[in-house]
Amino acid sequence: MRNTLTTPSTLVRELLEDEGIRGQVARRFVRNRLAMVGLLFTIVYIAIALLGPLLVTSDPNAINATTRFQAPGLAHPFGTDRYGRDVLLRIIVGARQSLYVALAVVVSSTTIGVTFGLLAGYFRGLVDETIMRFIDVLFAFPSILLALVIIAILGPGLNKAVLALAIAFVPIMVRVTRGSAISTREEEYILAAIASGENTFDIMFRHMLPNLVSVVMVQATITFAFSILAEAGLSYLGLSAQPPTITWGVMISDGQSYIGRAPWVTFFPGLAIMLTVLGLTFLGVGLRDALDPKTDIETNVGGGL
């Protein structure tokens, strides 16, 4: 029987090895209704982003003056904009752009943040101080403000917005990773590996990193959601994608002047952003609750009373 005083980092390692623990995590996740709603929204969003544009046979940028500002109906379920373009088709195409931005930001910020967080948590001392003081400087700016500063230097553009957002989300990933790495480094198996002279790279990325998977996964999911929201905001301000590139933020910006006459032009892209971000947030919270080692500890202690 497993020791009820097992440390959180050891529980995470056991999670990767013990099928029973994986089953408990899966059951906790499935029982979480918000997590399941978030998972459903996320699956639908990814399916639309990946498969939707392949099913779009007409040009979403094609101008048709005879159908401008048509209200939602059978021909155009989400209506048309001032140029007669189908809003639904443009939302479908825009979903792929938001997915590209979110994936690029998450991969970049997670790779950089986890690497520097591990370095700071493992070496401590001067390395930790140097990294964290730089991160503190970045933390002095809110994420979106830091992204705006970077874009002001680089200029507008979708790829430049990706770079700006990746840099803006690195600090939180570094802090999250460092906090877990510090506690993981004090585990007996890590101290034993250090004492035996094992390669530092192997200790950090083969032994310590698996213990950080749950923390990194949850933070990456939250970053995914906020990347979509932040990019939409930058597009709305004209600092990200430029026409004719279609993004949800660009669609809202284009329709804002006609919101009284044709509210559907801004309503449906805004609804798409809200549902996507909400679903990803629910999914992240559900993952956090399912993977939280404290839940496992409380279950074991309660079972032993």
N, C-alpha and C positions, 0 to 999 in steps of 0.2 A: 504494500500500500504506500502511496506517495506521501512524503512528509508534508504535513499541513503548513509548515513554516517555510516551504520552498520560496525562494526569493523571486520577485517579479521577472527579472531577466532570465532566470533559470526556467520559469514557466514558459516564457516565449520560446526558448530553445526546445523545451519539451513539446511545445505546440507543433513545431516543425517535424518532430520525430514520432510523436505518439498519436496513433489514429484515434484513440479514445478522446483525447483532448480536442483534436480537430472536429470530432463529432459534436462535442459539447459546444464548441464555438459556432459550428454550423447551425445547431438547434437554437442557440441564443439569437443568432442573426435572423433566422426564419421566423421566430416568435415576435420579433420587433416589427410591428406593422409599418411604422414610418420608414424603416430600412427597406422593407419590401416594396413600398410605394416608390421610394427613391430608386431602387433597383429597376423597377418597371419603367419609370420615366427615363432613366439613363439608357436602358436598352432601346427604347423607342427612339430616343434622340440619336444614338449612335447608328441605329439602322437607317434612319432618315438621312443622316449625314453621309453614310457610306453608299447606300443604295439609291436614295432619292434622286440625286443628279443623273444617275444612269437611266432613270425612267422618264426624265424630262425630255420630251421630244422637240419642243418649241424653244425658241430663244427667249430667255427671261428678260432680256434687255430690249426686245423688239418693241418699237413704238407703234401704237395704233390709236390715232386721234379719235376714231369713232367709238371707242370703248372707254374713254377716260372717265375716271371717277364713278365707275359702275359699282353699285352696292353689292354686297355678297349675295350670290344666287347660284343656280345650278351651273351656269356657264363658268362662273368665277366664284368658287366657294368663299374666298376671303376678299372678294372685290378686286378692283383695279386702282392704280394710282393716277397721277396727273398725266402721265404719258400713255395710259391705257395698258400698262404692264400688269400681268397677273400677280397679285400679292402672294398667293400660295406658292407659286413656282419660285418666286424670289426668296421666300422664306426657306424653302427646301434647299436651294443652292447656297444660301447664306449659312445654313447649318454646317456644311462642309468647311467653310472658311473658319467658323468659330471652333470647330473640332481641331483643325490644323493649328490654330493659334494656341488653344488650350494644351494640346499634346506637346507642342514645341516648348511652351513655357514650363510645363511640368517636368519634362525630361531634362531641360537645361538647368532649371533652378534646383531640382532634386539632385542631379549629378554633382553640381558645384557645392550645394549646401551640405550634402551628406559627406563629401570628401573633406571639406574644411571642418565640419563638425566632428568627424572622427579624428582628424589631426589634433584639434583643440582638446578633445576629451581624452585622447590617448597620451599625448606628450605633456599636457598641462604646462605649468611654468611659463617661460618666455614665449613659446609657440602659442599657447592658449591666450596669453595677454595680448599678443600682437594681433591675432585673428579677431578676438572679441572686441578690442578697441576699435578696429576698423568696422566691425559689424555694428557697434554702438553708434558710430557716425552715420551709417546708413539708416539705422533705426530712428535717428532724429527726425527723419522725414517720413510722413505717412506713405504707404506703398504707392498710391496713385499719384501723389505729389512728386515722389522720386521718379516715377515713370514719365511724368510731364517734363521734369527737368532734363531727363536724358533725351526725350524726343525733341525738346527745344534745341538741344545741341546737335542731334543727328538729322533732324528734319522729319516730316511726316512720311508714312509708308507702313504697309502691313508688316514687313519683316523687321523694320526698325521698331515697331510697336512690340513685336515678339521679344526682341532683344531687351527693350526697356522694361517690359513686364518680368522677364526672367531675372534680370538684375534686382528688380524691386522685391521679388518674392524669395530671393536667396537668404536674406537675414533671418527670417523666421525659421527656415529649414535648418540653417546652421545652429540656431539656438536649441531647437527641438532635438536635433541629432546629438549635439554636445551634451545636453543634460542626461540623455539616456546612456551615452558613451562613457560618461564619468562613472556612473554606477556600475555599468557592465565591466569596466576595467578592473574593478575591485573583486570580481568573482574569482573563486579559487582556481578554476580551470584556466583563466586568463593569466593569473599570477604564475601558475605552474608553467604555462607556455613561455612566459617571459623568462622565468628562471632557467628553463631548459635551453635558452638561446634560440628559440624559433624565430624565423624571419618576421620582422616588424610588419611588413605588408600582409603576410599570411595571417598574423594575429588580428590585424585591423579588419581585413576584408573577408576572411574565412571564418573567424571565430566571433568577432564582435558584431560585424554587420548583420548576421542572421538574427541577432537579438533585437535589432532596431527595426526589423521589417514592419512590425505592426504599427509602430509610431510613425515611421516614414510613409507607410501606405495611407494612413488616415490623413496626415498632413497633405500628402500629394492629392488626395481626393478633394479636400477643401480648396487647395490651390487651383485645381482644375476648374472648380465652380467659379471662383473669384476671377480667374483669368478670362473666362467668357464674359463676365459682368464688366470687368475693367476694359477689355477690348471694345465692347459695345459702347462704353462711355467715351473712349478715345475716338472711335469712329464717328460718334455723334458730334464730337468737337472738330472733326475733320483732320485729326492727327494720326489716324491709322490708315485703313484701306481708303483708296481714292477711287472715285467712279472711273470706269464702269464696273469695278470689282464690287460684288454684292456682299454686304454684311448686314446683320440685323441693326447695328447702330447706324449705318448709312441710311437704311430704310426709314428708321425713326426720324433721322435728321431731315430727309427729303420730304416727309409727310407732315412735319410739325406746323408748317405754314397753312396747311389745309385741314387742320384737325377739327375745326368747326364744320366744314363742308363734308369731309370724308374721314371720319374718325377711325375707320377700319384700317387705313393705311399705316397708322402708328400703333393701333391697338394690338393687332395680331403679331407683329414683330416683338412688341413689348411683352405680350403673353408668352411667346416662345422663349424669350430670355428668362422670364420669371419661372416658368415651369422647369426649364433645364437647370437653372441654378438651384432651385428649390429641391429638385430630385437629387442632384449631386450632393447637396448639403445633407439631406436625409440619409443618403447612402454613406457619407463620411461619418456621421454621428452613429449610424448603425454599426459600422465597422469598428468604431472606437469602443462602443459598448460590448460588442461581441468579443473583441480581442483584449479587453481590459483584464490584465492578470488579477486585479483585485476581486473581480467577479468570481474568478476561479478559486481564489483563496477563501472568499466568504462561503462559497458552496461547499468546499472541503471541510472548513471548520464547522459549518452548520451541520454537515452530515455526520461529524464525529461527536456531536454533543448528545 
